[in-house]
Amino acid sequence: VARPVDVETLSAAVLAGDRAALARAITLVESTRDDHRARSVELLARVLDRTGRSVRVGISGTPGVGKSTLIESLGKHLVDDLGRRVAVLAVDPSSRRTGGSILGDKTRMAELSRSPNAFIRPSPSSGTLGGVARRTREVMLLCEAAGFDVVLVETVGVGQSETAVAGMTDLFLLLVAPAGGDELQGVKRGVMELADVLAVNKCDGDLRAQAMATLADYGAALQLTRRPHGLVPRSLAVSAATGEGIDGLWSVIADAHGELVGSGELARRRADQQRSWLWDEVRERVLAAFHADPVVAGLAPSVEADVVAGRMLPGDGAARLLGAWHR
Amino acid sequence: VARPVDVETLSAAVLAGDRAALARAITLVESTRDDHRARSVELLARVLDRTGRSVRVGISGTPGVGKSTLIESLGKHLVDDLGRRVAVLAVDPSSRRTGGSILGDKTRMAELSRSPNAFIRPSPSSGTLGGVARRTREVMLLCEAAGFDVVLVETVGVGQSETAVAGMTDLFLLLVAPAGGDELQGVKRGVMELADVLAVNKCDGDLRAQAMATLADYGAALQLTRRPHGLVPRSLAVSAATGEGIDGLWSVIADAHGELVGSGELARRRADQQRSWLWDEVRERVLAAFHADPVVAGLAPSVEADVVAGRMLPGDGAARLLGAWHR
């Protein structure tokens, strides 16, 4: 965002599906500069009524399970066979530390990234999970405004990132590798509960039998997870490398999405997500305002030292800091 | 707290080990009335320099594993054999809903509750986990001021309550029941990582062999958990019902505690806990002040409705609510 861009012109170009404009809009939305922030709010407001019409799919799985290959394979099926327009985003709060990380290397999805109907964007490379998630949500809206009707949001599964991705998508695909039954515990129970669709990858060649056994194990485990909202979880085996089962995977996802729409559950999920997003933003901004206060910032080190040393009660310290706050 | 109590007199009585005064002080600390809150802050400040000298042990385990029986057995060993003074507290944010819940029924620890050197207090029966945890932390300080030198804090393991209890204790004891190896996944991985000591209960009679097998399974699993702070986790089998192994359990806990003291890790843990507690209090109070504002409260429903309906961006809604806030 080196030179100023007119937000009205930029938003019109995004709505017309101009890829360069979309990339520029995303850079604006990802910026943390205050003047950029104000303009990105205006930009998003201008495209808001053209958002929300894509199928939003969260995708998780431990490293090595073949997420990139699957996304490449699924993305090409959507674009080439079904004529869809696919955006691929990522949430990885660790990407600054690891220097690049997921989706940063476009050669990982070489074919998909060359398609004019696919748009691949790496994870914002800074900050807390909350910050990364907020910017990814906003980028998703921009992609929808630009006409992408499927959004795939990948996560590496670090910390709470699966929950963050499930909190911004319509349904959640968990990818696992063929494994012995006793390795099933390697997937966190909480992540199993998020999964609307579970796919066992690498169901090809020598691993086929093992993949089917793993599918049976996970299928049984999935039925035991708590499902507050009634969608019956689906599971299947695929091979991202050979492409086998990838069309079936999309059928399963589309079918689950249709069920969510038909039952009204999609509307409920999105309403809950919007509500949570509002109060997350409120919490973040209220606390940022507090910490930005120079008197509070000046007093905090001595209060913290007193509390840590056990000379002052935490409640007393908090009361002092609040008393010092002048907005 | 029907009639006013002089805080100076009350704090002196607590410091003298007067049980009735301790009970009255706890009731004051647990009250949510503003005038009680102000007096409890004063009360806690008066006893602060006599706190922090107990061994603080968090205890968790799924329902039916025998937590009450174990606490009764361990408590009696501490009081009768070792001459310690034991306070037993609980954190159960669900206790209002379930109407009583853990430690509410003193008959569960009938013998221990009759001892003059034991003090059993049920979980505060209201509110969020944060609120329950804050009051339990303050009650712990009062118990220490009254001369109790071991504090056992029980949790039912609902939601994040184990993390809250680990955040207020020196070390964490996880109690499990004899089980088949494939049931090991029933314990959340995050909880395994909190455990400094793991005890397999019900190692008696017909279950003895199964308890030893379970001990081997969990012992192996424990070694695989991440341990950022270097304490090697201990595991052993006990029978709370027969008392077998209960003296050994305390030896293991005391030994681990000694290691934490010697390495400086205990001081680090407590400093981290105090710091987190301070910022939890700050966050809670800042957000409470925001939500208590009548203009904010009046505006919030329409902003939320606009955001939920997708007519307004969450960031925009948050900015409007913050703009309306006048402290």
Chai-1 contact restraints between the chains, C-beta under 6 A:
chainA,res_idxA,chainB,res_idxB,connection_type,confidence,min_distance_angstrom,max_distance_angstrom,comment,restraint_id
A,L44,B,L313,contact,1.0,0.0,6.0,A-B,restraint_1
A,G52,B,G310,contact,1.0,0.0,6.0,A-B,restraint_2
A,Q185,B,Q185,contact,1.0,0.0,6.0,A-B,restraint_3
A,A271,B,V308,contact,1.0,0.0,6.0,A-B,restraint_4
A,Q274,B,V307,contact,1.0,0.0,6.0,A-B,restraint_5
A,Q274,B,V308,contact,1.0,0.0,6.0,A-B,restraint_6
A,R275,B,V308,contact,1.0,0.0,6.0,A-B,restraint_7
A,W277,B,P314,contact,1.0,0.0,6.0,A-B,restraint_8
A,L278,B,V307,contact,1.0,0.0,6.0,A-B,restraint_9
A,L278,B,P314,contact,1.0,0.0,6.0,A-B,restraint_10
A,L278,B,G317,contact,1.0,0.0,6.0,A-B,restraint_11
A,E281,B,P314,contact,1.0,0.0,6.0,A-B,restraint_12
A,E281,B,G315,contact,1.0,0.0,6.0,A-B,restraint_13
A,E281,B,A318,contact,1.0,0.0,6.0,A-B,restraint_14
A,V282,B,A318,contact,1.0,0.0,6.0,A-B,restraint_15
A,V282,B,L321,contact,1.0,0.0,6.0,A-B,restraint_16
A,R285,B,A318,contact,1.0,0.0,6.0,A-B,restraint_17
A,R285,B,L322,contact,1.0,0.0,6.0,A-B,restraint_18
A,V286,B,V286,contact,1.0,0.0,6.0,A-B,restraint_19
A,V286,B,F290,contact,1.0,0.0,6.0,A-B,restraint_20
A,F290,B,V286,contact,1.0,0.0,6.0,A-B,restraint_21
A,V307,B,Q274,contact,1.0,0.0,6.0,A-B,restraint_22
A,V307,B,L278,contact,1.0,0.0,6.0,A-B,restraint_23
A,V308,B,A271,contact,1.0,0.0,6.0,A-B,restraint_24
A,V308,B,Q274,contact,1.0,0.0,6.0,A-B,restraint_25
A,V308,B,R275,contact,1.0,0.0,6.0,A-B,restraint_26
A,G310,B,G52,contact,1.0,0.0,6.0,A-B,restraint_27
A,L313,B,L44,contact,1.0,0.0,6.0,A-B,restraint_28
A,P314,B,W277,contact,1.0,0.0,6.0,A-B,restraint_29
A,P314,B,L278,contact,1.0,0.0,6.0,A-B,restraint_30
A,P314,B,E281,contact,1.0,0.0,6.0,A-B,restraint_31
A,G315,B,E281,contact,1.0,0.0,6.0,A-B,restraint_32
A,G317,B,L278,contact,1.0,0.0,6.0,A-B,restraint_33
A,A318,B,E281,contact,1.0,0.0,6.0,A-B,restraint_34
A,A318,B,V282,contact,1.0,0.0,6.0,A-B,restraint_35
A,A318,B,R285,contact,1.0,0.0,6.0,A-B,restraint_36
A,L321,B,V282,contact,1.0,0.0,6.0,A-B,restraint_37
A,L322,B,R285,contact,1.0,0.0,6.0,A-B,restraint_38
A,R327,B,R327,contact,1.0,0.0,6.0,A-B,restraint_39
